[in-house]
Every structure is written in structure tokens, then in C-alpha cells.
Amino acid sequence: MSDILQVEKVSKRFGGHAALTQVSLTIPENCIYGLLGPNGAGKTTLIRIINQITHPDEGKVYFQGQPLAPEHISHIGYLPEERGLYKSMKVGEQALYLAQLKGLSKKEAKIRLDYWFKRLDIGDWWNKKIQELSKGMAQKIQFIVTVLHKPKLLIFDEPFSGFDPINANKIKDEILALKEQGTSIIFSTHRMESVEELCDHIALIHKSEKILDGKLSEVKNAYKNNKYRIELHLSDRSDAVIHELRALFEISDEIVIDDTRNHTFTLRLPNGDTTDFLRYLHQNGIHLKTFQEIIPSTNEIFIKTINQKMHA
Amino acid sequence: MHKLKLIIKREYLAKVRNKSFVVMTFLSPILLVGMVMLIVFLTKVNDNETRVIMVLNESDYFSNAFHSSGNVSFVPYNAIDLESAKDSTLKMGIYGLLYIPQAETLEATANHATFYSKDNPVGSILDRVERIFQNRLQQGRLQDLGVSAKDFAAVSESFEVKTSTFEGARSLKGINEVKAVIGGLFGYLIMMFIIIYGGFVMRSVIEEKTSRIIEVIISSVKPFQLMLGKIIGTSLAGITQFVIWILSASFLLLVAMFLFDVDMAALRGASTEGNNPVMQMAPIPSSNFSDVQLYAQELMQIPWVLLISSFLLYFMMGYLIYSSIYAAIGAAVDNETDTQQFIFPIILPLMLAIYVGFFSVFSNPNGPIAVGFSLFPLTSPIVMLMRLPGGIGEGGVPLWQFLTSIILLLVTFLGIVWLAAKIYRVGILMYGKKPTYRELYKWLNY
């Protein structure tokens, strides 16, 4: 699988403030790439560089192996975080205008708009003015305008802000459908739960530097720390068993529910070897109800990495 | 190019369809014509008010000096003392009373004359009374010196010097002023256009910023394209508006003149003299026929082609310079209230150009101040146009000055548009910052 975008050692300064320092990224084709980081980390600057709105002081960006050039603009769709539409312009007119600026012919734009307006159930909005629409409604139109010219690379900056949960889901499905069709997607956010659901790859940017990147599953594996969630069903000898368990293993977060005789706790196995623990249970005839490895959430990884960075 | 055309079209339509723009376009000519009619009407009313002044003359002099004419009537009192004259004047509601007491000499009489009125008297009436006294005094002194009234009349015959160019053609006094007025009109037009439509450009940029559409658009087009398209689209809308204004205002004015039977000749003297050379050719009372014809000839000799083509040239460059500054300001701020500190420095050179132009070009089109300001690029579009009706070359603007001013303007134009585009490019993506000049300077290096 080839790469849609390569960012090579890109730096950008605004006056005395560094927005990006030697950032390198590789974004494979046909994946959803999560660009994460706290506010002011440099995400938006990086996205603007990819969109050729600003230019890097140093470093290069390659689009499908070629140095980024103005003709690539028509292959990129960008939904900025700070987004809006002309308030006093009609929906259809405005969508046509923006589509034509992306290089579509008027006729082609009209056909595709009809398709999308039907698909998102907004066919009757064509002659409405933006100021008559709610924020969520305007967001739908912006989404359509972003994807209308069938770009190879889509960049969404906080795409779900302003949507109610139902419409957010709709848009999420559309994003997944676009990925199915072969589009590569950069997804910038600080809402981690949507990252878990959508992203294949992630990169974490903090204070202008990239501090972490890779496949989401690999990143998670790297951050797991051999913790397991255990649920046991105990018989009458429970107190003795619990004492023994505490003596033999690293146990924390215990919860005992008396009437059902259930015992839940977190177990840490320093070397990741589960055989000792399982053998102990087997020998003592303890009934094991749940045995699950605890994999850190993106949110935890995010916070942990940034805290480490700040204390380092 | 295709994208630029799209932007121009959108900006033009957005402007032209705007309700307030439509209202202004069609209402302004009516307001303007209404104003002119009102002024004409008020002037007439003002002129028509006749003031009566009672004259109580107890002296031996001034018996035939006071003639009623124009809007002042002098009515004599006979055989009445001052107190009762004052009383009756006040009771009858008459404007004033002029009292000339009995005295030994003409001078003493004049010195003791008093004008009584209820309020402070109008300057023009006092002037008139004073002039009568002055004439009479002058005449009296001349008589004392032994000059007869007839000789005096012969002496006071007015004299006018004939003016001529070196080529021998008769030249006209006042033609310089007329020419400067014509140039001034063009200059004034440029200033108004810059202030009105530059402001439109600025507001349109602010609108894009506050509605947050700007980033969506500049991910498809270059900021410079957007700025240029915006300026061109807005000015096309402005030109449309101007053309509609001029056409409908002149039509309405004609209709109004016809309906109200306004004296064309009277108006011509007051309003922009010779703005329209054809009008000057209209039949005029024969007494000054030859003069008028000469003025008309002179006006025809004004290099109209040069004037209009340089008007277009200076207009375009001047407008582009200023409107790109306006665009940069719009990009730098978040809302219109923050624009004040930046707008003043723009308006300053424009105002300076107009006033310096009117004062120095009128008195001497080729004086050092006029030349200086017609070369300085921020004022040259206005000041140079005021000088150009004199032509280029001999008698008019030296060719080197004309060319220098155009080259300076062109260089400044490129420089300012480049700078403004830089500020614009950075400014449109900055939110929530109230910019300072220092900040703007920093943006130039981003």
C-alpha cells in the first residue's frame, strides 16, 4: 500500500513562537489517520500547510510521491475547524460556487449536489438562505461541499462539533463509507472516543512536536502494562483465598459483593505470564468468571504521553 | 483565471443584490435632485425677501442718495422727530431706521448718522448703506478739490487689461480656475469612490472573517486571488451604481428644471461652470457673446481624451492602492469598530490631496506645492488630475512630471498591493486578536 501524503521534517515559526518543529508523518492511502493533540499544539498549522494555505519554513510535503503543488488542491477536501458560510447567500447557489472553486463544472456540481442533498435529506433547502438554517444544518452543507469534488484526501478538523448525536452518527457513517470507497482521511480532534471508533493510525502532536505515531493497535499494545481485570466466584473459604491471592500477586481495585460471593479486582503480572495465576486458580478449584487484559484507551495514552513529556 | 472570474461574479452579485445597495442606488439621485431643487428654492426665497428701511434725514446732504433697488427699499420720513420715528418704525414692524442728523459739514453729518434696528442688522444692508455714505463722501471731497461730477465719472470708468498668449490668441481670465474645477471634479470623484467602495471592500472582508467562511475558500483559491476578485467585483458594482446615478440624476434634473422652469442661465453661473461644453454653446444674451464663445472654444481645447484616459488610469491605480489597504485592514480586524485607528491614516492623504489641490492648484497649477503633491503617489491621482486640464507640455504639466508621477504611482501600487496582500493573507486567519501596528509589521515576516 502506497502513501497518500508524506510530511518531511516540517517546521514553521510565527514570530518568536514555534508552531511546528521538525514534524514528519507518513499517511498511508485508504486509512483514517487521527491527528491528535491539545489545543495550540500545531495541528491546525500542519493542516494549513497541507492545504497550502501557509507554507513551511523548512521541510517538504509530498502528495502521492510528488512535491505538493497548487494542482493538488483539487484532490484535497478540507473541513476547517473555524468554518462558516456566507450568511445572506442561498444554500444551492453557495454550494455551487464553492464546488466550482474546487474545479467542478457547474453542470457536474449540480448533479452531485442533487445526489448529496437527497442522501442527507435536505433536498428542500436549495433556496433557503444560510441565516435561516440552524448550526447543525449549516454543518451538513459544509460537509457536502467538502466531499463533493471526490477528493483523494479528506481533512476533517473537529468534524462532529455542532452536530447532535443522531446527525453526528450519520456523518460518521458517511466518513466510513468514504473510506470504503478508497478515500484517505486525516481526522483532527481532541475527542478521543471518536478516535477509537474511526482511526486506523494516529499521531500525537504536543507543543509543536510529534511525540507519538503509528497504527492505533500497535500504539495501544505498546502502552498496555500487563494489567488484567479478574472476576472470581468464591466459595465459603473466601477470606483465606483472598489473603493468599494478596500475598502471591499484585492486586488492586478490589470490589467484593457479599451476597453473590463475587470478587472483582485488577491484577498486574509483571512479566505478562499468566500461567502461574491460572494454575493457582485451578489448584484451588476457584471458579473464574472474567479474565480480560486491560488495554489503555487513547485518552489514557494521550494524557500519559503528554504528562511524561512535560515531566521529562 | 477561471476562479478569479467566479469570485468577481459572486462579489458583484452579492453587492448588487444587497437590499440597501439597491435602495441607495435608486434613492440617491432623487435625494440629490431634491437637494438641488431645495437649494434653488431656498436661494430664491432668500433673495425675494425685501427689507424696508425708513430714512429720517434732517441734514442738507444725502437728499437724493438713497434709491430703492433690489431687495432693499428706502422710504423717507418727513417732518417727524427721532423719537416718534423710532416708535412708528418699531410699531409698523419695519426692518430699520436710518437717522441722519443735522450737522455743519458733510463729514460731521456722516459721522453722526445712526442705523437703528430691532436685531443686529444684516451685513449686506449695512454694506449698502456704508457704500452710499462712502460714495457721497468721496464725491464731496473731490468737489472740494475742484473736480466736477462729470470729470469724476470719467475718471472712475473701469479698466480691464486685455490678456493674450504669446501666440497672439486672446486668452481668457478665469479659465485656469474653470479648468481646475473640472480637474477637481474628477479628483473629487476619485476620492468619493475610494472612500465609499474601499469601505465596501473592507466590510466584505470582515464579513468573510466573522462568518468563518474564509478558510473554506482559501483552501481552494489563493488569498491574493480572493482579495483581487473582491476588489474588482466591488468596484464593478460601484461603477454600475455610479452610472445609474449619473444617468438618472441628469434625467431627473432635466425633468425637474422643465417642471419648475428653473432659469438655466442663472444656474449655470452658480453650479459647475462649463462642465458640459455643449451647454455653453446655448444662446446667450448678445452682450457677452464673444466671451462665452471664447470660453466654449477654450473648453473644447481642454484635452478631453487625455483627461479622461488619465482619469481612468489614475482612478484605477489610485483605487487599487487604497482598496487593497482597506482589504488589509478588514483582514486585520475582527469587527468594524476596530477599524477606526487604521482608517484615519488612509483618509488623511485623500483629504490632504483634495484641499491642497483646491487651494494650490487653483492659484497656481505649476507651483511647487501643486507639483510636489501631484508626484507623491498617495495624492497624485487627485492632484495630478486637477492639473491635467491644462494639457501636457507647453502651458500645462511638463511631460517629465506626468511620466514621473505615473511611474511613482505604478511602483507604489505594486508595493502596496504586495504588502497589503501579505497582511491580508495572515490577517484573515487570525481570530480574537486586536491588532496593533507592531503586530501588522510582524505579520509581514510570516
Contacts between the chains, C-beta under 8 A, distances in Angstrom:
chain1	res1	chain2	res2	distance
A	14	B	446	5.8
A	15	B	442	5.1
A	15	B	445	7.4
A	15	B	446	7.4
A	48	B	429	7.4
A	51	B	219	4.6
A	53	B	215	7.2
A	53	B	218	5.5
A	53	B	219	6.2
A	53	B	223	7.9
A	53	B	429	7.2
A	54	B	429	7.9
A	54	B	446	7.7
A	70	B	222	7.9
A	73	B	219	7.2
A	73	B	220	6.1
A	76	B	219	7.4
A	78	B	215	7.8
A	78	B	216	7.5
A	78	B	219	4.2
A	79	B	216	8.0
A	80	B	215	4.0
A	80	B	216	6.3
A	80	B	219	7.2
A	82	B	212	4.8
A	82	B	215	5.7
A	82	B	431	6.7
A	83	B	212	5.6
A	83	B	213	7.4
A	83	B	215	6.8
A	83	B	216	5.9
A	84	B	211	4.2
A	84	B	212	3.2
A	84	B	213	4.8
A	84	B	216	7.6
A	85	B	211	6.7
A	85	B	213	5.5
A	85	B	216	7.8
A	86	B	14	7.2
A	86	B	207	7.8
A	86	B	208	7.8
A	86	B	211	6.3
A	86	B	213	5.8
A	87	B	207	7.8
A	87	B	211	5.5
A	88	B	14	7.4
A	88	B	18	7.7
A	89	B	14	6.9
A	97	B	6	6.7
A	97	B	10	5.6
A	98	B	216	6.7
A	98	B	217	7.4
A	98	B	220	7.3
A	100	B	6	5.5
A	101	B	3	5.8
A	101	B	6	6.1
A	101	B	7	7.8
A	101	B	217	6.7
A	101	B	220	4.2
A	101	B	221	5.8
A	102	B	220	5.1
A	142	B	216	7.1
A	145	B	216	7.3
